[in-house]
Amino acid sequence: MSEVHPKLEFPVWPQYGDEERAGLHRALDQGQWWRMGGSEVDAFEREFAAYHDAEHALAVTNGTHALELALQVLGVTPGSEVVVPAFTFISSSQAAQRLGAVAVPVDVDPGTYNIDVAAAAAAITSKTSAIMPVHMAGLVADMDALAKLSADSGVPLLQDAAHAHGARWRGRKVGDLGSVAAFSFQNGKLMTAGEGGAVLFGDAELYETGFVRHSCGRPRGDRGYFHRTSGSNFRMNEFSAAVLRAQLARLDEQIAVREQRWQVLSGLLDGIDGVVPQAGDDRCDRNPHYMAMFRLPGVTEERRGEIVEALNARGIPAFVGFRAVYRTDAFWESGAPDLPVEELARRCPNAEALTADCVWLHHRLLLGTEAQMYDVAAAVADVAGRG
C-alpha cells in the first residue's frame, strides 16, 4: 500500500482584497467603462510606466496581443523573420506568425533557460525584423550582449517580459533598457486581472503608433472614421485596469518574499542528487520569480510527467516545462522556417532536453513560509527518487 502524505497548503492565487473591490466600484461608478471615456486605463498606464522607469505604457487585452502589437510597431511584416527562443510559451512565436512573419527558433542556455545570444546572432539574415528574448521565469536575459547584438545588426529587440514584472538588470528596470517590452496579466501571472497585457515604450512616436493600431487604426479624437492604419481592437477595459492598479500596489512586497524563498528553495534543490535548479545571473539584481524552475537531467518525458503528478498529489502546484515551440503542431500551421523539425532539434539541443526534463512550480508556492520550502524540497527528493 502506497504511503499517504498530507497535502501542503500554499497561499491562493490570485490574491485580492478591498483595494480591488474599491477599484471595481470606482470604475463602475464612472458610468464609462471603456478606455476612451473612463480614467482607470489612463491611470494604470501612467503608474505601470513609472514603476518600470518607462516613458510610456500601453495597456492591451492580453499578453499575446501585447507581443503582436509590439512586433507590428517595430516593423514586422509578412515574410520577415523574428528570432525567438525555442524554449518558451507558444505565444512568443505565434505573435510573429499571426502577422505573417516567420518565427525562427534558436537554442537557449541550459542553466538560465534564456535565449543563447550567439545562436540568435547566427540566425540573423537580411529578413530579420526583430529579436525576441524571453525573461524566463523572471530572470532577465543577457541584455548587455543582446543590446550589443541589436546595435551591431540594426535589428530591434522586443523583450517578452510576461514573467518579469518588476525585474531589474544592473539596477535598471525593464522599461529603462532601451527596447520595447511586453507584459502579460493572465490569471497566473505576477499581477493579474484574469487577462490583460501592456507594452512599454521609450519612444513617443512608437507609443503613438501603438495607440493607433490598438484602437482599430483610429487616431485620438477621430469623429469621422478616418482609420489611419490597419489595426485591431486591443483596448483594455476600465474594470481590468482598476484591478491591475491594486495588483501593482502590492507587487513589491510579494517580490521581496519570493526572492527570499527562492534563495532557500534553490539551495535545497541544488543539494538533491539529480535535481538542478534554474541558474541565476548576478546582473539580474531583482528577479520576481514567476516560476520556481528546475531540471531532472536524464529523465524521460514520461517519468517527468509522473513526478509532476506526484508533486501535485502532495499539494505542490507543479507543471511540466514548456515544449520546444517546433515540437507543437501549432508552430507548423503558418510562418515556420523552411527546415525540418529534425534540423531545428539538432540546432537546439538544450531546448530539446528542457522539453523532457524541466519542471516548474507556480509562484504562489514562493509566497509560503520558509519552513514550507524545506517541505517542498523533501517532496521533490522523495518523488524524484534521488534523495
PyMOL commands that set and color helices and strands:
alter all, ss='L'
color gray80, all
select helices_A, chain A and resi 18-30+40-51+63-73+91-97+117-123+136-138+143-153+174-176+204-214+238-249+251-270+301-313+325-327+330-332+341-347+349-357+363-367+370-384
alter helices_A, ss='H'
color red, helices_A
select strands_A, chain A and resi 56-60+81-85+102-106+128-131+158-160+168-169+172-173+180-184+197-201+276-277+291-295+318-320+358-362
alter strands_A, ss='S'
color yellow, strands_A
deselect
rebuild
show_as cartoon
